[in-house]
Amino acid sequence: MTRPGLPRIDLGQINSVVRLEMKKILFARRGIWIYVLALLPLVLFTAYDFQASREQARRRQIANQSQRPLTYQDLLTVKSGMTNQEVIALLGRPALNFHWREQRAQGPDSFTDVAHERYHYSDGSNDLFVELSDGKVTDANIQTGNSLGEDSIVFASVFQFFYLRLAIFFGCLGIFMNLFRGEILDKSLHFYFLSPIRREALMIGKFLAGLLATCAIFLTSEFLQIAVFLWHFSPTVRDLYLYHNHGLEDSAAYLGVTALACLGYGAFFLVAGMLFRNPILPAAAILIWEAVNPFLPTLLKQFSIIYYLKSLCPVNIPSPPGTPPLLSLLISNSDPVAAPVAILGVFIMATLALYVSSLQVRRMEINYTSE
Amino acid sequence: MNDQILFENVSKFYGEILGVNRVNLSIPRGITSLVGPNGSGKTTLMNLMTGLIRPTRGRIQVLGCRTDEPEKLFRILGYSTQFDSFPKGLTGYQFIYSYLRVGGRDSQDAEQLAWQAIERVNLAEAATRKIAGYSKGMRQRIRLAQALCHDPRVLVLDEPLNGLDPLARSEMIALFRAAAEQGCHVIISSHILHEVDMISDQVVLLSTGYVVAEGQIQSVRQEILEHPAQILIRCNRPRDLAAKMMESGHTIEVRIHNDERGLLIKTRDADGFYLMLNQMAVNGIDIESVAPADDDVNSVYEYLIGNEEVVR
């Protein structure tokens, strides 16, 4: 009764599994927290972007109210000890001028009046606050606006310490661990096990679905984060960064590291979901292993995903002066590997994990009552 | 032996708990019923046969196919399980269609086969509704459609009539019979003995993980020597016949029917008894009918296993 000419191409079967699983993963109600995790840095950068844009608008307004257009070099010319006339001669009348009087005690019954002033200038990007007492400059303080250099370090920190180590890590945990474990708990895995499909093909299909879903979620978020991060800078600064200062390469590296993280962590959590009934234990073990990676000997470091991913991160985060040595070790990448080695490393780790998964999936039995 | 389902010394233990032990079976074409009380090992035997679980010991082959090769096994086998869970969010049609697509069918083929299977189980009207909203009987039918949809040579059906109304039951039984007549191996587990009796070509009786008996029901009955055969005879002079039977020595117990038109005889030598009966007929007793009264599954089950948890 079997029909002749049955298709034997596993790729078609894998494709069917991917389509079914993608739908399940992307629209699962229990996976909403993964979207929240992925979008959290985006919300953070959007809020920062909003605040930075407001600040910039305010500076531009002050610059426009100045008697004449100022440059950053103009702002640097004001020194302590100058008179107010000299300042006004250099920069023109300030756009904002606060003044107040102070009665300063000279003796038990005598006071003198001190006249205070604060001039606020701006070149449109930076603020200059000039403090004057009795018509003489006591302090000239320049507050620089948003600098792409500083902001890129903030971006790199958020990426490495939140996005990579927490958001993608736990996102992959939630998706890949449930590929088999979730269906065992739902008692629906037999749907696949009753199909004429190689168990390995099923495993690959599920893994690819997980990888596509995590990449779609985390790459989209990462792309938007980069876009929002650059949004409040002027087009000139953006162009300079993107096309003349490795900006495009850095953005591509962030996206690449995100995809590799999904691949590496995904493969690990897939096998963990098959080997362990309780996902908390392997998740905690992997999290601790990844966290202590900087303190491990080089040989052991090679058996973790974060070791390779850190080497691929485009911006090194400098340790601020006075950082404790242990924390400093955690921040810096003391033992980086070359990019091709790092990429190969993640692929080898993922392949090993998938090989163990393929052995495990062949041994799996449907025995829901024991779960 | 490529047209049989073979169990060779198969045992399955769940840790220290026995599933089935030392099962040696050879299941031919036709409808074979697995009969036994809860926990006797019926579902374990089916799960072993379909590779959902692996034997602790022994070897299983389904028409020459190993059970650890699902890519080959499920091209010839369809299994309707007792698991009442489905992938979330699917309609009945999508469930069957997806199953066929995962199995490697192209879109057009899968669509056609899915609708054919749905129509075979009379679920066409509800096919575009979500399975989550189905009744128990509808869920049973969609599982049957899944097992049937790729026209398998072996159909394994775990309690397939559960939850079905009488009309649906008879339709499904007709479906199984038709499959068996086309040369399929149909393996059914059931608690309901009168249905098993009605549809089975052979039975496998299970008790506490062991196969107690297997084969055609009449052959199984003949092998149960400790229980005498019971024969119901309708005739015009039951008392005369009873007296002659007792004299002959082939009979150990006789009961006259209340209407004085028949009698129930118990004998340990059924062959000798039938020879004797022919002579009686010649000697003027008018015998209307002779029928074995206990060669059905119900009696065999009761003799071998007892009557625990069985619906008659």
HADDOCK unambig.tbl for C-alpha pairs under 7 A between the chains (distance, minus, plus):
assign (segid A and resid 1 and name CA) (segid B and resid 151 and name CA) 5.76 0.50 0.50
assign (segid A and resid 1 and name CA) (segid B and resid 152 and name CA) 6.29 0.50 0.50
assign (segid A and resid 1 and name CA) (segid B and resid 153 and name CA) 5.95 0.50 0.50
assign (segid A and resid 2 and name CA) (segid B and resid 76 and name CA) 6.56 0.50 0.50
assign (segid A and resid 2 and name CA) (segid B and resid 151 and name CA) 5.86 0.50 0.50
assign (segid A and resid 2 and name CA) (segid B and resid 152 and name CA) 5.98 0.50 0.50
assign (segid A and resid 2 and name CA) (segid B and resid 153 and name CA) 6.86 0.50 0.50
assign (segid A and resid 7 and name CA) (segid B and resid 104 and name CA) 5.68 0.50 0.50
assign (segid A and resid 7 and name CA) (segid B and resid 105 and name CA) 6.33 0.50 0.50
assign (segid A and resid 8 and name CA) (segid B and resid 104 and name CA) 6.71 0.50 0.50
assign (segid A and resid 12 and name CA) (segid B and resid 104 and name CA) 6.32 0.50 0.50
assign (segid A and resid 13 and name CA) (segid B and resid 101 and name CA) 6.71 0.50 0.50
assign (segid A and resid 13 and name CA) (segid B and resid 102 and name CA) 4.89 0.50 0.50
assign (segid A and resid 13 and name CA) (segid B and resid 103 and name CA) 6.38 0.50 0.50
assign (segid A and resid 13 and name CA) (segid B and resid 104 and name CA) 5.15 0.50 0.50
assign (segid A and resid 16 and name CA) (segid B and resid 101 and name CA) 6.05 0.50 0.50
assign (segid A and resid 16 and name CA) (segid B and resid 102 and name CA) 5.35 0.50 0.50
assign (segid A and resid 17 and name CA) (segid B and resid 102 and name CA) 6.12 0.50 0.50
assign (segid A and resid 187 and name CA) (segid B and resid 85 and name CA) 5.79 0.50 0.50
assign (segid A and resid 188 and name CA) (segid B and resid 85 and name CA) 5.42 0.50 0.50
assign (segid A and resid 188 and name CA) (segid B and resid 86 and name CA) 5.37 0.50 0.50
assign (segid A and resid 188 and name CA) (segid B and resid 87 and name CA) 5.84 0.50 0.50
assign (segid A and resid 194 and name CA) (segid B and resid 74 and name CA) 6.54 0.50 0.50
assign (segid A and resid 195 and name CA) (segid B and resid 70 and name CA) 6.97 0.50 0.50
assign (segid A and resid 195 and name CA) (segid B and resid 74 and name CA) 5.86 0.50 0.50
assign (segid A and resid 195 and name CA) (segid B and resid 99 and name CA) 6.61 0.50 0.50
assign (segid A and resid 195 and name CA) (segid B and resid 102 and name CA) 6.71 0.50 0.50
assign (segid A and resid 195 and name CA) (segid B and resid 103 and name CA) 5.33 0.50 0.50
assign (segid A and resid 196 and name CA) (segid B and resid 70 and name CA) 5.28 0.50 0.50
assign (segid A and resid 196 and name CA) (segid B and resid 71 and name CA) 3.93 0.50 0.50
assign (segid A and resid 196 and name CA) (segid B and resid 72 and name CA) 6.18 0.50 0.50
assign (segid A and resid 196 and name CA) (segid B and resid 73 and name CA) 6.75 0.50 0.50
assign (segid A and resid 196 and name CA) (segid B and resid 74 and name CA) 4.58 0.50 0.50
assign (segid A and resid 196 and name CA) (segid B and resid 75 and name CA) 5.68 0.50 0.50
assign (segid A and resid 196 and name CA) (segid B and resid 103 and name CA) 4.94 0.50 0.50
assign (segid A and resid 197 and name CA) (segid B and resid 70 and name CA) 6.18 0.50 0.50
assign (segid A and resid 197 and name CA) (segid B and resid 71 and name CA) 4.41 0.50 0.50
assign (segid A and resid 197 and name CA) (segid B and resid 102 and name CA) 6.97 0.50 0.50
assign (segid A and resid 197 and name CA) (segid B and resid 103 and name CA) 5.78 0.50 0.50
assign (segid A and resid 198 and name CA) (segid B and resid 70 and name CA) 6.25 0.50 0.50
assign (segid A and resid 198 and name CA) (segid B and resid 71 and name CA) 4.99 0.50 0.50
assign (segid A and resid 365 and name CA) (segid B and resid 52 and name CA) 5.40 0.50 0.50
assign (segid A and resid 365 and name CA) (segid B and resid 53 and name CA) 4.78 0.50 0.50
assign (segid A and resid 366 and name CA) (segid B and resid 52 and name CA) 5.35 0.50 0.50
assign (segid A and resid 366 and name CA) (segid B and resid 53 and name CA) 6.12 0.50 0.50
